[in-house]
């Protein structure tokens, strides 16, 4: 029950399963009982004393094994994050003693523990997050990042229901590390994770945005939006982040008949309303076009539906690129 033991209990609290967090409770009880006492450490409650003085109990062994497992998972997650930075060419190593560094940003690890519905440990996720509030160029950046709206998701679901297409979901990994590269005006040098073993005067000049920088969401959207449109998808009238892919093989007749209705609520049929909503922002109405697929974009999640032509020309190239 020494103070060092109590301090160690507090440090391990974040790695301890919720169902077995008895050590932090013991630490709080010990701190409460020592307030106002000047004659050393007072006696603790019997259950706390027995738990701290019997490290060989079955429960204590299970707790130690779980903590060790989570520590190893956290270390592996950190290695994976460092590898992601290298694979995506996010930075270049520089010696800050030989450069005039005007915009230095420090960083820290953010760990997230993933559990199942029962609260059992699944995996640990690590992100090296930069302290964006230290960025001296933060007020010069475009920080807005569009996302799809609820009507866009409903449109996709309705289209899938009408045509019998499958609904697909793609979660793009390490999205903010794959954003639009910096130009010459963007100059950021960041701290490297201590796990790399580099001395303090070695920094990383950022070539792309990373987690924590306020322009990372916009630069990610810029690149993904460009990629989706390059595959032939067109932003819908109803939603800037809802993209429509028109078939290159099939031709059909639009329900709009060349007329622009004042509101989709006045559509006579459901098919006519869908034709109106999937009409692109620019160019003519959807006369002679057949919708082959729809994509809804929400940050790093793609919610989509489409036929085989859409899967071959859009879905597979996107999953291959990202």
C-alpha positions as CSV (number, residue, x, y, z in Angstrom):
1,X,0.0,0.0,0.0
2,X,2.9,2.4,-0.5
3,X,2.4,5.7,-2.3
4,X,4.5,4.4,-5.3
5,X,2.1,1.5,-5.6
6,X,-0.9,3.9,-5.6
7,X,0.7,6.1,-8.2
8,X,1.3,3.1,-10.4
9,X,-2.4,2.1,-10.0
10,X,-3.5,5.5,-11.2
11,X,-1.3,5.3,-14.3
12,X,-2.6,1.9,-15.2
13,X,-6.3,2.9,-14.8
14,X,-6.7,3.8,-18.5
15,X,-5.6,0.3,-19.5
16,X,-7.7,-1.5,-17.0
17,X,-11.1,-3.0,-18.0
18,X,-14.1,-1.2,-16.6
19,X,-15.4,-4.4,-15.0
20,X,-12.3,-4.9,-12.9
21,X,-11.2,-1.4,-12.0
22,X,-10.7,-2.0,-8.3
23,X,-7.2,-0.6,-8.1
24,X,-8.2,3.0,-8.9
25,X,-10.9,2.7,-6.3
26,X,-8.4,1.6,-3.7
27,X,-6.2,4.5,-4.6
28,X,-9.1,7.0,-4.1
29,X,-9.9,5.4,-0.8
30,X,-6.3,5.6,0.3
31,X,-6.2,9.3,-0.7
32,X,-9.4,10.0,1.2
33,X,-8.2,8.4,4.4
34,X,-4.9,10.3,4.4
35,X,-6.6,13.7,4.4
36,X,-6.2,15.5,7.7
37,X,-3.9,12.9,9.2
38,X,-0.3,13.7,10.2
39,X,0.7,10.4,11.7
40,X,1.7,8.6,8.5
41,X,-0.5,6.3,6.4
42,X,-3.6,5.3,8.2
43,X,-5.0,1.7,8.0
44,X,-7.1,0.9,5.0
45,X,-10.4,-0.9,4.7
46,X,-9.9,-4.7,4.9
47,X,-11.0,-5.4,1.3
48,X,-8.6,-2.8,-0.1
49,X,-5.7,-4.0,2.1
50,X,-6.2,-7.6,1.1
51,X,-6.4,-6.8,-2.5
52,X,-3.1,-4.8,-2.5
53,X,-1.2,-7.2,-0.2
54,X,-2.2,-10.4,-2.1
55,X,-0.7,-9.9,-5.6
56,X,-0.9,-13.7,-6.3
57,X,-4.7,-14.0,-6.3
58,X,-6.4,-15.2,-9.4
59,X,-8.2,-11.9,-9.9
60,X,-4.9,-10.0,-9.7
61,X,-3.3,-12.4,-12.2
62,X,-6.1,-11.9,-14.6
63,X,-5.8,-8.1,-14.3
64,X,-2.1,-8.2,-14.9
65,X,-2.5,-10.3,-18.0
66,X,-5.2,-8.0,-19.4
67,X,-3.1,-4.9,-18.7
68,X,-0.1,-6.6,-20.5
69,X,-2.3,-7.5,-23.4
70,X,-3.6,-3.9,-23.8
71,X,-0.1,-2.5,-23.5
72,X,1.1,-4.7,-26.3
73,X,-1.9,-3.8,-28.4
74,X,-1.2,-0.1,-27.9
75,X,2.5,-0.6,-28.9
76,X,1.4,-2.4,-32.1
77,X,-1.1,0.4,-32.9
78,X,1.6,3.0,-32.5
79,X,3.8,1.1,-34.9
80,X,1.0,0.9,-37.4
81,X,0.4,4.6,-37.2
82,X,4.1,5.4,-37.7
83,X,4.1,3.1,-40.8
84,X,1.0,4.9,-42.2
85,X,2.8,8.2,-42.0
86,X,5.7,6.7,-43.9
87,X,3.6,4.9,-46.5
88,X,1.6,8.0,-47.3
89,X,4.7,10.3,-47.6
90,X,3.3,12.7,-45.1
91,X,6.7,14.2,-44.0
92,X,10.4,14.5,-44.6
93,X,13.0,14.3,-41.9
94,X,15.0,17.5,-41.2
95,X,17.6,18.7,-38.8
96,X,16.1,21.7,-37.1
97,X,19.6,23.0,-36.2
98,X,20.3,23.6,-39.9
99,X,16.9,25.2,-40.8
100,X,15.1,28.3,-39.8
101,X,12.0,26.8,-38.4
102,X,9.3,29.4,-38.1
103,X,6.2,27.2,-37.6
104,X,6.8,24.3,-35.2
105,X,3.9,22.1,-33.9
106,X,4.2,19.5,-31.2
107,X,2.2,16.3,-31.1
108,X,0.8,13.7,-28.7
109,X,-0.5,10.1,-28.9
110,X,-4.3,9.6,-28.7
111,X,-5.2,6.0,-27.9
112,X,-8.7,4.6,-28.3
113,X,-9.7,1.2,-26.9
114,X,-12.2,-0.7,-29.1
115,X,-14.6,-3.1,-27.3
116,X,-17.4,-5.4,-28.3
117,X,-21.0,-5.1,-27.1
118,X,-20.2,-7.0,-23.9
119,X,-17.3,-4.7,-23.1
120,X,-14.6,-7.1,-24.0
121,X,-11.4,-5.8,-25.4
122,X,-11.0,-6.0,-29.2
123,X,-8.1,-3.8,-30.3
124,X,-6.4,-0.5,-29.6
125,X,-6.3,2.4,-32.1
126,X,-3.5,5.0,-32.0
127,X,-3.2,8.4,-33.7
128,X,-0.3,10.8,-33.6
129,X,-2.2,14.0,-33.4
130,X,-0.6,17.4,-33.9
131,X,-1.5,20.4,-31.6
132,X,-3.1,22.5,-34.3
133,X,-3.6,25.4,-32.1
134,X,0.2,26.0,-32.3
135,X,0.1,26.3,-36.1
136,X,0.9,29.9,-36.9
137,X,-0.8,29.6,-40.3
138,X,-4.1,28.2,-39.0
139,X,-6.0,31.4,-39.7
140,X,-4.9,31.4,-43.4
141,X,-6.4,28.0,-44.2
142,X,-9.7,26.9,-45.7
143,X,-11.2,24.7,-43.0
144,X,-14.7,23.8,-44.2
145,X,-15.4,20.3,-45.3
146,X,-18.8,19.4,-46.9
147,X,-20.5,16.1,-45.9
148,X,-23.6,14.4,-47.2
149,X,-27.0,15.3,-45.8
150,X,-29.8,13.1,-44.6
151,X,-31.8,13.5,-47.9
152,X,-28.7,12.2,-49.8
153,X,-28.6,9.0,-47.7
154,X,-32.4,8.6,-48.1
155,X,-32.0,9.0,-51.9
156,X,-29.4,6.3,-52.0
157,X,-31.5,3.9,-50.0
158,X,-34.6,4.6,-52.1
159,X,-32.7,4.0,-55.3
160,X,-31.4,0.7,-54.0
161,X,-34.9,-0.3,-53.0
162,X,-36.4,0.6,-56.4
163,X,-33.8,-1.2,-58.4
164,X,-32.9,-4.1,-56.1
165,X,-29.2,-3.1,-55.9
166,X,-26.9,-3.9,-53.0
167,X,-26.0,-1.2,-50.5
168,X,-22.2,-1.0,-50.0
169,X,-20.1,0.8,-47.4
170,X,-16.4,1.7,-47.6
171,X,-14.4,3.0,-44.6
172,X,-11.3,4.7,-45.9
173,X,-8.3,4.1,-43.5
174,X,-6.1,6.9,-42.4
175,X,-8.1,9.4,-44.5
176,X,-6.5,12.6,-43.3
177,X,-3.0,11.3,-44.1
178,X,-4.0,11.0,-47.8
179,X,-5.2,14.6,-48.3
180,X,-4.1,17.1,-50.9
181,X,-0.4,17.8,-50.7
182,X,0.9,21.1,-49.3
183,X,2.1,23.8,-51.7
184,X,5.2,26.0,-51.0
185,X,3.2,28.5,-49.0
186,X,2.3,25.9,-46.4
187,X,5.3,25.5,-44.0
188,X,4.8,23.2,-41.0
189,X,7.4,21.4,-39.0
190,X,6.1,18.9,-36.4
191,X,7.5,16.9,-33.5
192,X,8.2,13.2,-34.2
193,X,6.8,10.4,-32.0
194,X,9.3,9.4,-29.3
195,X,9.0,5.8,-30.5
196,X,11.1,6.6,-33.5
197,X,14.1,7.2,-31.3
198,X,15.2,10.4,-32.9
199,X,16.9,13.2,-30.9
200,X,14.8,16.3,-30.1
201,X,16.4,18.5,-32.8
202,X,15.2,16.1,-35.5
203,X,11.8,17.2,-36.8
204,X,9.4,16.4,-39.7
205,X,8.6,18.9,-42.4
206,X,5.0,18.2,-43.4
207,X,4.3,17.4,-47.0
208,X,0.7,16.6,-46.4
209,X,-1.9,17.4,-43.7
210,X,-2.2,15.2,-40.6
211,X,-4.5,14.7,-37.7
212,X,-4.8,17.9,-35.6
213,X,-4.2,20.5,-38.4
214,X,-7.3,22.5,-39.1
215,X,-7.0,22.2,-42.9
216,X,-6.7,18.4,-42.9
217,X,-10.5,17.8,-43.4
218,X,-10.7,20.2,-46.4
219,X,-7.6,18.9,-48.1
220,X,-8.9,15.3,-47.7
221,X,-12.2,16.3,-49.3
222,X,-10.5,18.1,-52.1
223,X,-8.6,15.0,-53.1
224,X,-11.5,12.5,-52.7
225,X,-13.9,14.8,-54.6
226,X,-11.5,15.1,-57.5
227,X,-11.1,11.3,-57.6
228,X,-14.8,10.6,-57.6
229,X,-15.5,13.1,-60.3
230,X,-12.6,11.7,-62.4
231,X,-14.4,8.3,-62.4
232,X,-17.4,9.9,-64.1
233,X,-19.6,10.7,-61.1
234,X,-21.5,14.0,-61.1
235,X,-22.6,15.9,-57.9
236,X,-26.4,15.7,-57.5
237,X,-28.7,18.8,-57.4
238,X,-29.9,17.9,-53.9
239,X,-26.5,17.3,-52.2
240,X,-23.0,18.4,-53.1
241,X,-21.6,15.2,-51.5
242,X,-24.0,12.9,-53.2
243,X,-22.6,11.8,-56.6
244,X,-24.5,10.2,-59.4
245,X,-22.9,7.8,-61.9
246,X,-24.7,7.7,-65.3
247,X,-24.5,4.5,-67.4
248,X,-22.2,4.7,-70.4
249,X,-24.0,1.7,-72.0
250,X,-27.7,2.3,-71.4
251,X,-29.9,5.2,-72.5
252,X,-33.3,6.0,-71.2
253,X,-36.1,8.5,-71.0
254,X,-36.3,11.1,-68.3
255,X,-39.5,11.7,-66.4
256,X,-38.8,15.4,-66.4
257,X,-39.4,15.8,-70.2
258,X,-37.2,18.8,-70.4
259,X,-39.2,20.8,-67.7
260,X,-37.7,22.0,-64.4
261,X,-40.3,21.6,-61.6
262,X,-40.5,24.2,-58.9
263,X,-40.2,21.7,-56.1
264,X,-39.6,17.9,-55.8
265,X,-42.6,17.8,-53.5
266,X,-44.9,18.4,-56.5
267,X,-43.6,15.4,-58.4
268,X,-46.4,13.1,-59.6
269,X,-44.4,9.9,-59.2
270,X,-41.5,8.6,-57.1
271,X,-39.5,7.9,-60.2
272,X,-39.9,11.5,-61.4
273,X,-38.8,12.8,-58.0
274,X,-35.6,10.6,-58.1
275,X,-34.9,11.9,-61.7
276,X,-35.1,15.4,-60.4
277,X,-32.9,14.8,-57.4
278,X,-30.2,12.9,-59.4
279,X,-30.1,15.7,-62.1
280,X,-26.6,17.2,-62.0
281,X,-25.9,20.7,-60.8
282,X,-24.6,21.7,-64.3
283,X,-25.5,20.6,-67.8
284,X,-29.0,19.6,-69.1
285,X,-31.6,17.7,-67.2
286,X,-31.3,13.9,-67.0
287,X,-33.0,13.3,-70.4
288,X,-31.6,10.2,-72.0
289,X,-29.6,9.2,-69.0
290,X,-29.8,6.1,-66.9
291,X,-28.5,6.2,-63.3
292,X,-26.1,3.3,-62.7
293,X,-25.0,4.2,-59.1
294,X,-25.0,6.7,-56.3
295,X,-22.3,7.6,-53.8
296,X,-22.8,9.5,-50.5
297,X,-19.7,10.9,-48.9
298,X,-19.4,11.6,-45.2
299,X,-15.8,12.4,-44.2
300,X,-14.0,9.1,-44.7
301,X,-17.1,6.9,-45.1
302,X,-18.6,6.1,-48.5
303,X,-22.2,4.8,-48.6
304,X,-23.1,3.7,-52.1
305,X,-25.3,1.6,-54.3
306,X,-25.2,0.7,-58.0
307,X,-25.3,-2.0,-60.7
308,X,-22.4,-4.1,-62.1
309,X,-21.2,-1.3,-64.3
310,X,-21.0,1.0,-61.3
311,X,-19.1,-1.6,-59.3
312,X,-16.5,-2.2,-62.1
313,X,-16.0,1.5,-63.1
314,X,-16.3,3.2,-59.7
315,X,-16.4,1.0,-56.6
316,X,-13.3,-1.1,-57.5
317,X,-11.1,1.8,-58.6
318,X,-11.9,3.7,-55.4
319,X,-11.1,0.8,-53.1
320,X,-7.9,0.2,-55.0
321,X,-6.7,3.8,-54.8
322,X,-7.6,4.3,-51.1
